[in-house]
Amino acid sequence: MENPLRYETFKSENPTISSTYSKNAEELVESMSWEEGDIIMDYGCGSGQFMTEYLFPKIPNPRCICGVDISPNMIRFAYENCKNKENIYFAIGDIMDKYQWTFKEKMVSKFVAYLVLCYVQDYRGFISKVYDFLKPGGQVGMLVPFSKAYGIPHQLLSQEKWAQYAEKKELTNHSSFAPWTYAEDIDAPSSIKDSLLSCGFRIDRFTVNDIKLEFPSIRNLCEFLCTITSALSTVPEKFHDDFMEEMIDYVTSNLGSSRGVTTHPGDNNSSVISVEWKFLNFVATKP
Ligand SMILES: C[S@@+](CC[C@H](N)C(=O)[O-])C[C@H]1O[C@@H](n2cnc3c(N)ncnc32)[C@H](O)[C@@H]1O
């Protein structure tokens, strides 16, 4: 994910995405208990919207809120947005790089990762790392999305024509959705719950909601999928249009089947593309 403006535009222009985003953000922030002097880490902070619009106004006098993201573009954008806010800091960092976390172990009192765990292949390892970084009594809150549609860019990139580029670029963890977010045979929410419990977390809130996000066209859905992954950047720029057209063909010929994408009539003879998503919203405390 390298283009903060495109991501923000999708979030604000698509009513189903923006309402799902804000409803879950409000619920997550409300379900966590905030204290003066909190040291808060927002991992995968992206453009900083969750932090500035939902966290910052709710928290009483935090010692600091630190936004970390793997993408320098995202961090630049977030920094510009938050220039005049006190106690907000940003750093570039990879959630999966065990040796380069910005804080020392047992220092963080609140850890949030909003729409980020879906990029982490080893979510068990990650949850255990979060446990180590939290101080006793600290809390973690996350929103984790799942959708069979996340498998669409991967399906295309696994075809011979595109696989050559994906292999050369070596798709890294942060650039793609972890397969457990779209696999049909894995009950990932239950497995996340087991990981939290086996690390020693006490679960304060754990809700899974089925939501249909709507898109004005298959093209718009494909553009969204390419905005929230780096799938397109694995392909040379001169083939981007080609790749997009093939993705649209793939979705069109798989409507109503295993990818959870359907179409129904909208206003003025148009049709609406409806896509199944699942959102896990959880809060857990380190005793
Ligand atoms: C869907 S966006 C969510 C951004 C933000 N939390 C929000 O609510 O808008 C996911 C973010 O996670 C970041 N990300 C993905 N993998 C990461 C990793 N391994 N380490 C740190 N950040 C990562 C991406 O760069 C992107 O900004």
The ligand as an ORCA input file, in Angstrom:
! r2SCAN-3c Opt
* xyz 0 1
  C      -5.460     -0.877      5.329
  S      -4.197      0.163      5.855
  C      -4.788      0.713      7.412
  C      -4.197      2.034      7.788
  C      -4.749      2.682      9.051
  N      -4.579      1.854     10.226
  C      -6.185      3.069      8.860
  O      -6.970      2.724      9.715
  O      -6.528      3.727      7.900
  C      -2.920     -0.940      6.332
  C      -1.618     -0.247      6.700
  O      -0.726     -1.221      7.264
  C       0.573     -0.966      6.797
  N       1.352     -2.204      6.907
  C       1.180     -3.348      6.208
  N       2.089     -4.269      6.581
  C       2.839     -3.688      7.552
  C       3.955     -4.133      8.318
  N       4.475     -5.344      8.138
  N       4.485     -3.279      9.228
  C       3.971     -2.034      9.400
  N       2.931     -1.554      8.688
  C       2.372     -2.371      7.775
  C       0.372     -0.504      5.350
  O       1.461      0.220      4.850
  C      -0.891      0.350      5.498
  O      -0.602      1.704      5.735
*
